[in-house]
């Protein structure tokens, strides 16, 4: 928006959406790194029990958020991008206003439902924590519309900056409020579980504070651009003006499938949590606190780490929806296919080595980020199990966005329902007939993400006539990643052995050895994917800071 030429000329730039996705991905990765950096001290403050209460409430909050507001940015970006591609600025602005009304009504209702019916969603101390999440639902809806508005113009800077701001406030307030509330509870003579609950409440307040800060920032940016927006609307020569009634009908037909798809796509988390907790307590005789703690370790540690590289796929999806919707609306099917191929290739170039890396270095990674020794073995074992979801979720998230972008918004919903049914059919017997415990949830999660990958790709081939290139997109990066993983693991073991000869701190030995292993492995992967011609010069140029990456490759004589 701040760059007028970008709005009108972006479609003519080769793979510029990858650049925008890179900006959003960089912000997402920064946010997740901030999240990891504060999660460790936060877990130290509230403990695994408090972390369990927080994650139990957070998962339900996420489901309500998905139903009411979470899919709004992608849905609004898709609808607005179609209007902007045809230069219908007046209609685009009317859609924006309708979207604001929609989220205020739906978000307000969802907040009330979450607050009043909290005891129906969670048990015990998690009820109070869940109620503190309720106002955030309303705020996030407004924030989502503003983010979708700017994404439709294919400029991701505003969204990216707001995400970083949101996460910084989240981290600061979460730790500060958790510490203060737990001290207050301790001073009042509360028991350990109550103190843990108060710590989880503090973390919930941090989530709301971050969303509020991001909303204020996005509102300010929009107000700064109002004069330019009004000028566009005034100069709009479109003869047909859509009625508000038609817009609301259109929004419901587009937003509802987005919401259902995203909701079911993420419902697996809440459903698995409920099934695991109930079966562990009622059938296996596990106490509720232990079950909650185990699930908190999976969701709060292992899955949190695995989600970091998935940020690229999420960012790519945010960029793909308006881009695909725009090119497809103009009938440029061949161009649409090329953009899909570029997006998948870039995503896999990052996702595959990331999955291998966190798989072979699972224990060192967990130890560096969450050094609580009591849960180290379980968290690292679970991380190794879910490592494959980095690839599967990365690809399924992206193909989900492609199907939505070409107008097949109901297809991901159907695929998600099928995948959810299959993963549940895997989870229940594993919990009932085996002693897999929380590992059964990790296995079911992998199965769900894999099935979504397969189904989405089948339907993308059917509707878009898209045939996926396999060799350079999957095989060569996978081969390079396996060699990278072997070298990284060997490097870690070797450096650890040497450091232990003169260093006493187990934590710093692990941290230094991990850093060296990641650096060595990363360099080998960079060399291999270029030497094996998995990437070309034009692929590197399309990436953020692509010219610098290309220059480095040429200096190392990896490329001519």
N, C-alpha and C positions, 0 to 999 in steps of 0.2 A: 504493500500500500504506500509506503513512504517513497518508493521508487516507481513513478508513474509508467516509465517505459517498460519496467519489468512486467507490469500487469498486462499490457497490450502486446508485448513482443515475446513473452516467455515461450509461447507455443512454437516459435520459430527456432528456438535454440536447441541444438541436439542434446537430448537427455538432460536438459536443465533440471528436470524434476528430481534427478538423482542428486544433484547439487543441493536442492532444497531439502531432500530427504536426509542428506548428509548433515546439514545444519541441525535439523530436528533430531537426528540420531545422536549427534555429538552432545546436544543438550540433554537428551534422554540418558545417555551413558554417564554424563557428569552428574545428573540427578541420582542415578542408581549408585554411583560411587559415593556420593554424599550420603545416600541412604545407608550404604554399608558401613561407612565410617562412623555414623552416629548410632547405627543399630547395635554395634558391639558395646560401646559404653552404656547405651540405654538398657541393653539386656543385663549388663553388670549392675545397673541401678534397680531395675524392677524384677530381675531374676527370670528363670525359665517359667516359673508359675505366672508371673505378671505378663510375660511374653505370650503365654498360652491364652490368657484371658483376652489380651489385646487382639491376637490373631483370630480367635474364635469370633469376637465381635466384628472385627474388620472384614472377615469373609462375608458375613451377612450384610454388612453395610455396602460392600462392593456389589452384591447381587441387587440390592435395592437401587443402588446408584446406576447399575447397568440398565435396569428396567426403566428408570426415570430420565436419566440425563447423560450417561457415559457415551452413548453412541451419537449424541447430537453433533459433535464436531464433524465426524465423517459424513453423516447424513446431510447436514446443512452444506458442507463443502461440495458434495456431489450435486445437489440441486442448484446451488448458486453458480457452480462452475459451468453448468449447462447454459444458464441464462447469460453469464458473462461471455461465454464463447460466441454467443449470438449478439452480444453488445446490448442486451436488454437490461440496462442498469436500473430502470424504474421498477421493473418486476423483481429484480434481485433485491432491491431495498424493501419492497413489500414482503418478500419472503423472510427477510431478516427480522422485520417487525413481528410477523406472525410467529416466528420461532421463539422470540423473546416471550411472547404471551403464552405460548405452549409450555415452555419450561417453568415459567412462574406458577402456572396452574398445576402441572404434573409434579414438579419438584416440591412445591409446597405440600401437596397431598401425600407424596412419598415420605417427606420428613415427619409428618404427623403419624403416618402408619408405623414408621420405624420407632418413633418414641412411645406410642401407646401400646403397640403389640410386641415390644421387645421380648417379654417373657415367653411368647410363642415361638420365637426364633432361636433363642439360646437359653442356657441354664445357669443357675448360680450367680457368681459374681460378674459374669460376662454381660448380664442384663443391664446393669448400671453403666458399664463401659459402652455398650451399644447405644444407649440413649444419648450419650454425649456426642455420638457421630451424627445424630439426626439433622441438626441445622446445616451441616456441611453439604447434605444432599441438595438443598435449595440453592446454596451458593454455587455449587459446581455446575448446575444447569445453566445459569447465566454465564459463567466462565466458558462453558463448552460452546455456546452459541457464538461468543466473540472469537474464540479460537477457530471455529469452523468458518467464520466470515473471512478471516485473514487467510486461512488455508485455501479457500476458494479462489483467492487472488494469486495463489501460488507463491506466497511469501511467508516463510516459516520463522522469520527472525522474532516476530512478536510472540508467537507461541513458545518458541525455544527459550527466550529470556524469561517469560512468565513461569515456565516450568522450573527453571533454575531458582528463581526467586521463591517460588512455592516450596521447593524442597529445602532451601536454606532456612526459611522461617519454620518449616515443619521440624527440622532437626533441632534448631535452637529452642523452640518452645516445648517440644516433646521432652527433651532432657531436663530443661529447667523446671517445667511444670511437674514432671514425674518425680524429680528429686524433692521439690518443695512439698508436694502432696503426700509423699511417703513419709517425710519428716513430720508433717502435721499429724498424720495417722499414728505414727509411732509415739509422738508426744501425748496423744490422747489414749494411749494404752491399747491400741488395736493389735490383733494377732497378725501373724505373718501373712495369711491369705488376704486379709483386709488391706494390709499395707500394699501387697502386690496388686490388688484391685485399684487402689488409688494411683499407683504408678501407671497402670494401664490407662486410667482416665486421663492422666497428664499427657500420655502419648496421643490419645484421641484428640485432645485439645490442640496439640501441635498440628495434626492433620487439618483441622478446621482453620487454624490460623494461617497456614500456608495457602490454602485455597482462597481465603479472604484477601490476602496480600496480592495474589496473582489476579484476582478479579478487579481489584482497584487499579492495578497497572494496566490491564487490558482495556478497562473503561476509559482511562486517561488517554491511551493511544487512539482509541476510536474517536473520542471527542476532538483530539488534535487534527483528525482527518475529516471532520464533518464538512468543512467548507468544500474540500475537493469532492467528497461524495455528493453533496448537493449540486455541484457544478456538473458532474457526470449525469445525474438524474435529469437536470434541467435541459441538457443537450441531447438527451436520449430521443431518437427519432422513431422508436418503436410505436407502431400504430395500435397493437393489441395490448391492452392492460388487463392483467389477470385479476379477478375479483378475490377478495379476502376469503370468501367461502370456498372458491376453487383451490386457493393456495392451501387452506387448512386440509381439504380433502387430499390434495396431492402430498402434503407433508405426512399425513397419516399413512398413506399408501407406501411412502418411501421410508419414513422414520421407523414405523412399526416393524418391518422386516429387519432393519438394522439392529433395532433393540432386541428383538427375539433372537437373532443370530448371535449377537454379542453376549446376551444373557445366557443362552444355552451353552455357548462356547465356553463361558466361564463358570457355569453352574456346577461343573464337575468338581470345583474346589469345595463349595459348600456342601454338595451332596456327599462327597467322599468324607468330608469332616464329620457329617452327621452319622453316616453309616459306620465309620470306624469307631467313633466315640460310643455309639449305642451298642454295637456288637462287642466291643472290648469290655465295656462295663457290665452289660447284661448277660453275655454268653461266656466271656472269658474270665470274668471275676476281677477285672482290673479296676482299681479305684478311679474316680472321675478326675482327680488331680493329675495322676500319672498319664492317663489318656490325653488330657488336655496338654500336658507338657510335651508328650511325644509328638502330637500333631503340631504344636508350636515350633518344635525343632525342625520338622519337615518344612512347614510353611514359612517360618521366620528366618531360617538359616539356609537350608539346602535349596529350596525353590527360589529364595531371594537372590542367591548367587547365580543360579541358572538363568534367572530372568535378565541379568545384565546384558549379555549379548543379544537377547531377543529384542532389546530396545531398537536395534537397527531395523528389524523387520517391522516393528510397530511404526517407526518413523517412515519407513518406505511405504507402508500401507497408507499412512496419512497423506503422503505426497501422491501416491498412485491414484486414489479415488477421484480427486478433481481432474487430474491429468487424463486418466482413462475415460472418465465421463465426458470430458470435453472433446477429445479426439474421436471417440466412438459416436458421439452425437453428431459430429460433422461427417460421419461416414468413412473416416480414415482407418479402416480395419487393419491394413498392413502396418501402418504407423503404430497402432495400438499394440499389435503383436510384438513389434520391436521394443517398445517401452516395457512390456511385460517381461520379455527375455532379459533386458538389461537389469531390471529390478531384481529378478530372481538370481541372476548371476552374481551381482554385487552382494546380495544377502547371503548366498551360499559361500562366497569367498571369505566371509567373516564367521558365519555360523558353524561351518564344519570344523575349522581349526579350534574355535572356541569350545565346542562340544568335546573334542578330543583332549584339549588342554585341561579343562576342569574335571574330565574323567580320570586322567592319569595322575593329576596333581590334586585330587579331591581333598585328601587329608591336609596337605600343606596349606591349601587355600582356606579351608575352614579354620585351621589353627591360626592363620594370620588375621582373619577377619572376626572370628568368634572364638577366642582362646579359652572359653570355659571348658575345663578338662572333663567334667562329668558327662558332657554331651558330645565330646569331640568324635568318638568312634561312631556313634549313631548318625550324627550330622554328616560326616564324611562318607559313610556308607550309603546314605540316602542320596547325597549329591552325586556319587558315582552312578547310582541307579537312574537318576533323572537326567543325567547329562545329555542323553540322546534327544530329549525334548527340545533342546536348543535348536537342533536342525529341524525337527518335525513341526514345532510351533512356529519357527521362523518361516518355513515354507507355507504352512497352512494359514497363518495370519495374512501373508501376502496374497495368496490365491483367494482367500476370503474377500479381500478388498477388490481384487480384479473382477470377481463375479458380481460384486455389488456395483462396481463402476460401469459394467456393461449392461446393467439393468436386471440381472438375474439375482435380485435381492432375496428371493425366497429359497433359492438353492442352498446357500450356506445354512439356513435354518434347518432344512430337512437333513442335511449332512450331519449337523451338530446333534440332532435328536438321535439319529442312527448311532453315531459314535458314542454318545452318552449311554445309550442302552447297552451297547456291547461292552463298554468299560465297566459298567455296573454289574453285568453278568460275569465279568472276570473277577471283580473285587469281592463280591459277596462270598462265592465259594472259597476264595483264597483266605478270607478272614475266618470262615466257618470251619473249613476242613484242615487248615494248616496253622502253624505257629508263626507265620510271616509277620503278623502284626502290622506296624506302620509301613513296613516294606511293601505290603500288599497295595497300599494306597499309591506308593511310588510306581509300582508296576502298572497299575490301572491308569495312571496319568500318562505313562509312556504309550500305552495301548490307545488311549483316546487321541493323543496328538498324532500318532502314526495313521490311524484310520481317517482322521480329518484331512491329512495330507493326501491320502490316496483318493478319497471321494472328491475333494475339491479339484484335484488335477484331472480326474476323469470327466467331470462336468465342464471344466474350463476347455478341455479338448473338444467336447461335444458342441458347446455354444459358441466358442470363439474360433474353433478350428485350429487351435494352437497346439503345435507339436513341440515338446520340450527337447532342447538340445541336452544330451546326457554327458558326453565326454568331458568337455571343458568346464561345464557347470558343476558337475558332481564328481566324476571319476578322478580327474587330475588334482583338484583340491583335496579330495579324500586321501589319495596316495601321498600327497605332500604332507598332509596333516598327520598321518600315521608315522612317517619318518620324523616329523617335528616332535610328536608326542614321545617317541622312543628317546630322542636326544634330550628333550626337556627332563624326562624322568631320570635318565642317567646323570645328567648334569646336576640335578637336585641332590641325588644320593651322594655324588662325589663331593660337591661343595659342602654339604652337611657334614660329611665325614671329616673333611679338613678343618672346618670351623670348630667342630666339637673338641679338637685337640687343644685349642687355646681359648675358647669362649665357654662361659658357664651358662649364660642365658639361653634356655631352650627356645624361647620365643624369638629372639633376635637371630639365632642360628637359622631357624626356619624361615624367617622373613628375608634374610639376605640370600639364602640358598634359593628361595622361591623366586626372588627378583632376578637373580642371575639365570635361572632355568627358563623363565618366561622370556627374557631378553634373547638368550641363545636360540631358543625354539622359534621365537618370532622372526629372527633374522633368517634362520634356515627356511622357514615357510615362505618368506618374502622372495628369497632367491629361487626356490623350487617352482613356485607358481609362475614365475616369469620365465625361467629356463624351460619349463614344460609347456610353455605357451598357453597356459590357462587364462592369462590376461595379455592384452595388447596395449600399445601406447595410448590408443583412444579410450580404452577402458580406464586407465589410470587418470587421464585428463578429466573424465567425467566425475571423479571423486572430489570431495572437498580438499583443497590444497593439492589438487591433482598435479599441477605443474611442478610443485616442489617434490612430490613423490616421483614423478617422471624424471626430473632432473637428477635425483639421487640414484635412480636405477641406471641412468646413462653414465653417471660418474663412476658407478661400480661396474660399468660395462656389461650390464645385464640386458640392456636394450641398445640397439644401434641408434 
